[in-house]
């Protein structure tokens, strides 16, 4: 496995050298605070596990963190993060070091952190479950952990709904990419971009290329994706393409397995689950902890859903929510809804799911779309007769 390991640090070095900007840092700050539901990080210790480019460590510093500790396994990532620290004037409350999340002794030597941040990292270690276990070690008793992991559900959804590759096929492509030469890598990158952002197959390509106005619009749409990509955590399109295709070793995880493992093995409770894209973001805290999330929870509006629910097809059921249409997902903003659905008080496991996959696969997938909530139960039973209680929670539009 190590022979085919992707050079994550080199990729991040290129990102910083070619694309780093104060605007990207500002985007990363906004996204970080949005996920944490905080206005700033003043008084918080921030631990960045697998710091990569160092961008989000710098964002945490800019957000006012009292102490930032960054580490990565890859020496190139450590070096480029130290470079950003130098640009910032070598602040004494930002520490950068090399280490592995799989090294329990190293993790135990770290200071306790109020916020642990491991975004898109643990699934690239070769042992996701050990990495997840060790990332728990430095979390303070009342801390919060933000863990982003590649979602099996998301890629399986895409396979079912849109005819894309299965997660297993993606793992094969990643290994092939790392074995390939320079030009073969470029070909794989353009094949990926074409299939996912331009034309899905040759038939669609030839159909649209014969219609110049349609082809031009498709290219404009693609340019729009690239030009606005920095809005996603401050990242850069081609850097993420290489990271996705080359990211090996690699595991996909299922949300239900992570939540169950975190609760039973690590003593963590799930606060929020942000789904709909390749990485699912899990927000955890120790069971029994008391922190600012208690106030966040009080800001949520909670509504119990009244049966009977309408059956659409397969495992898909529907509840009407016309009063929340302004918060719902749309064609233009397919993941904007902050609504979460709960079954007997526990978060269901995948929001923003394509409706076809809700019907075909179920297992807690749901979608808040326009006037309605389309959903499935955790075990694909009939919500009208299974005796369970269903509710939704959301932040009102006026909340910060």
N, C-alpha and C positions, 0 to 999 in steps of 0.2 A: 504493500500500500504506500509506503513512504517514497518508493521510487517514482510514483506518479503524483506526488504531492504538488499542488499548485503553489506558485510563488506569490502568495497573497501580499507580502511586504513590497515586492517590486511593483505590483499593480498599484498599491497605495502610494508608493513613492512617485510614480508617474502622475497620479491624480493630484498630489500636492504641487508638484513641479509645474504642471500645465494648467490646473484648474482652480487652485486654492484662491479664495477671495473673501473679503469681509462679508460680502453678500451671502455666501454659502454658510459662513459661520452663523450669521443672523437667522438663516432658514433653519439651521440645526438647532439653534436656541429655541425658536418658536415650537418646533416639533417636540423637543425634549420636554418643555414645560407643558405642552398640550397633553402628552401621554401621562405625565406625572400628576396633572391637575394642580399645578402650583404656579404662583405668580413669579417666583424667583427661588433660588437655592441657598439663600442666606442662612447660615448656621448649619448647613448639611455637609457631611463628608460623602464624597462621590468616588466610587471605585469603578473604573472602566476596565472590564475584563475583555482582553483581546482588542486593544485600543485601535488597531489598524492604522489609519492615517493620523489619528490623534484629533480629528475634527471635533468629535463629540466630547472629548476631554476638554478641549478649548472652549466649546460651547458651555459646558458645565461651569468652567471657571468664569466665563463672561456672565453667566446667570447668577454669580455671586457665591458659589460654593466655598465654604470655609477651608476645605482641603480636597484636593483632587489627587488620586493615586491611579496611574495608568500602567498597565503591563501588557505584554504580548509575547507569544512564543517566538515569533519571527523577528530576527535581529533587524531586518530592514524596516519593519513597522516601528520598532523601538527607536531606531535612528531618526526616522521621519517625524515621529512624535516629539522627540527631543528637539528637532529643528523648529517645530512650531512653538515649543516652549521657549526656545531662544528668541524667536521673533517677538514673543510676548514679554520679553525682558527677564526671563528666568525667574518667575515668581517663586518664592520659597515654599508656598503652600501647594505647588504642583510638583509631584514626584513621578518620575518615569523610570521603569525598570523592566528587565527581561525575566520572564517566568512562564510556567505552564499551569493552566487550571487543572490539569491532571495530576499535578504534584501536590499531594495533600499537605506535606510539610511546608511547602512554599505558601499555600493558601492560609495555613494556620498562623504563619508569621506576619501576615498582613494586618493592618489596623482594622478594627471594626468600622463598617461603613453604614451610614444611614440610607444611602441609595446605592444599590448594586446594578450595574448596567452591563448587560452582555447581549449585544445586538448582532444577530447573525454570526455567532462565533462558536457556540458549544457544539453545534452539529458538524463542525469541520475538524474536530479534535481526533476522530477515530473511535471515541467512546463517549457518546452523548450523555448517557445516564450517569457515568462517573463524573463527567464535567459538570452536569447539573447538580449532583450531590456536593461536589467540592465548592461550587459557587455559593452554596448556602452557608459555608463555614464562616466567612467574615461578616455576614449580615447581622447588624445589631438587633437586639431583642424587639425594638419597635421600628425597624427599618422597612424599606420597600425594595423589592427586586423587580427590575424590568428585564425580561428574558425574551428574546426574539429567536424563533426557530423555524426552519423551513417546514411548511405544512404539507403533509401527505394529502390531507383533505383538499386543499386548494388545487393541487396539481391533478388529483383524481377527479375533482369537479370539472376542470378544464378538459380532461380526457373524455369524460362522459358527455359533456354538453357541446363541446366544440370539435371533437375528433382529434385533440392534441395527443402528445405522447403520454404514456403512463409514467408515474414516478420511477418505476424500475428501468424504463427505457432512458430516462434522463440520467440516471446513474451510469449507464453504459456510455452515453455520449460524453459525460465528464471525463471518464477514463480515456476515451478515444482522443479527446481534445488535448489532454496532457501528454499523450504519446506523440501527437502530431508535430510536424515541423511548422515553420513560420507561415508559409503560404497556406498550408492545410488549415491552420488555426484561423486565418483570415476568412477562408471559405466557409468554415463552420460558423463564424461570427455573422457573416452576411446571410447565410442560410437561416440562422435563428432570427435575425432582424426582419428578413423578408417574410418569413412565415408568421411572425407574431405582430408585425407592425405595418407591413405593406400588403403582400398577397399571400394567401394561405396555400395556394397550389398553382401549377402552371396554367390550369384552365382559367382561373380567376385572373391571372396575370395577362394572358392573351386577350381575354374578354375586355379588360379595362384599358390595356395599352392601345387598343384600336379606337378608344374613345378618349381623345386628348384631354377634354375637360375633366373627365372622371379620374384619369391618371394623374393630372396635375393636382387635383384636390387631394388625392391619396398621398402624394408626396408632400403637399403642404401640411396635411395632418401629421405626417411623420416628423416634419421639421418642428411642428408645434410641440410634439412629445419631447423632442430633444431640448428645445429652448426653454421649456418649463420644468424639465426634469429636476433641476436644482431645488424646486419647491419641496421635493421629497427628501427631507432631512439634509438638504444641502449637497446631495450627491450628484454624480455626473454619469450620463447615459452609457458611454462606451466603457467606462471603468466598471460599471455594474454588469454590463454584458460579459466582459471577460471574467469577472468574479463569478458570475452565474455558470458560465460554460466550463470554467476551469476549476471551480471550487471542489477540490477533492483532497483528503477524504470528506465524506459527506453522508449524512443520514437525513431522511425525512421522518417526521414524527406526527402522530395523531394527537389532536388536542386532548381528547378524553384520556389518553394514556399519560400525558404529561401532568394533567390536573390530578389524576388518581395517584401517580407516583409522588408528586409534590406533597399531597395531603397525607398519604399513608407512610411515606418513608422520610420526608423532610420536615414535616410539621408546618407546612405552609398553607395558607388559605388564599384562594383566588379572589382578587379584587375586581379585575377587569380582564377582558379578552378582546383584543383588536384583531379582527380577521378580514379576509377578503382579498388579500394579496399574498405574494409568495411566502413571506415571513409572517407568522402569527405572533403577536406580542402578548405575552402573559405578564400581568402585574400581580405580584404576590406580596404577602407579608406573613410573619410568623403567626400561627394560630394563637389567639388571645392577646395579640399586640394592640396597643392603643396609639394612634398617631393621627396625622392630619386627614387621613382617609375617612375617619369617623365623620368629620365635617363634610367631606365630599359626599358621603353616603346620604347625609341629611338633606343635601341639595337635590338629590334625585327625586323626581316624581315617580311614584309607583302606582300602577293600575292593574287590578285583577281582570283577566279576560273572561268574559262570560260565554259559556257554551249555550246553544249548540254551535259548533264550528262547521263551516261548509267544506265538503270534500271536493277537491279539485281533480286529482288523478294520482294513482299510485299511493305514495306515502305523504302526499302534499295536502294540507288543510289550509283554510283561510279564515282570518278574522278581519272584520272591517274596522279601519282606523282613520276615518275621514278627517277627524280633528287634528291628526298629526301629519297630514300630507305635506305640510311645509317643511318638515324635518326629514322626509323620506328620501330614499335613493331615487335617482332619475337617470335617464340616458346620458345626460351631460355630467352628472356627478354620481356615479354608481356605488360609491362607498361613503357617502356623506352622512348617512343616518347614524346617530349615536345611540339609537334604541337597542336595548339588550332584552332578550327574552329569557325567562326563568321557568323551570319546571320544579315544583315543590321547593322553591327557594334557591335552586342551584342554576347557574348560568348554563343555558344550552350552548353547544360547542362550535357553531359556525354561522356567523351572520353574513349578509351580502351574498348568499349562495345563489347560483343560477337556478331558476325555477325548475328546469328540467332535472337537475341533480337532486333537488328536494324530493321530486316525485320518484326518481329512480332509486336513489340511495338512502334518503331520509337521515336517520341517526342524529337528529338534533339540528340539522341544517335549517336555516330560515332566511327570510328576506323581507325587509320593510320597504315596500315598493309602492310609491304614489299613495293611494287611499287604503291600501291593504297590507296585512301581514300574512305572508305565505310561510308555512312552517311544517316541520315534522317532529314527532316525539323522539325521545332518546332511544327508545327500543322499537320504533315504528308501529306502536300500538295506536288504537283509535282514541284520540284525546277526549272524545265525548263519553267514553265508557271505561277508561282505564283508572278512574278515581283520583287522578292527579290534579294539582292546582297549577294553573298557568297565569303568569303575570308578565308585565313589561316594566322596564325602568328607563328613564331618559332624563337628560338635563334640559330644562326649558330653554327656548331660544334666547331668552334675555340673560341667562347665566353666563358668567365669564368662562 
